[in-house]
Amino acid sequence: MATQSAGIQQLLQAEKKAAETVAEARKRRTQLLKRAKEEAVHEVEAFKMDKEKAYKALEQQTVGSRSINEDTIKQKTEDAIKEMTILFEQNSDKVLKDILNSVSCVEPKQHENLIIR
């Protein structure tokens, strides 16, 4: 009976040691998962900051070229308006005279679709 008791004690100790080993393995696994999660969060943040920097640089480059384009378009528009104003001033008398002449000198003629029977 003493040998059975010693065998049982040995089994209980082995079971206790196995339970401790399993608990410690679970604890290590949990720590590893936490560490991996933290590293992943840090990597995502670093990636996000890197992409944000690239976006800001591209946005700055685009905004810079946009303002240059806006200035060019404004200048071209102002030049076209000046040119049209000059042409208006030069030709306004002639156009007015042509319009008045067209209105005052009407020549009656038959319409091309008129059919006389």
Contacts in CASP RR format, 6 or more apart in sequence:
PFRMAT RR
TARGET T0000
AUTHOR 0000-0000-0000
METHOD contacts of the structure
MODEL  1
MATQSAGIQQLLQAEKKAAETVAEARKRRTQLLKRAKEEAVHEVEAFKMD
KEKAYKALEQQTVGSRSINEDTIKQKTEDAIKEMTILFEQNSDKVLKDIL
NSVSCVEPKQHENLIIR
END
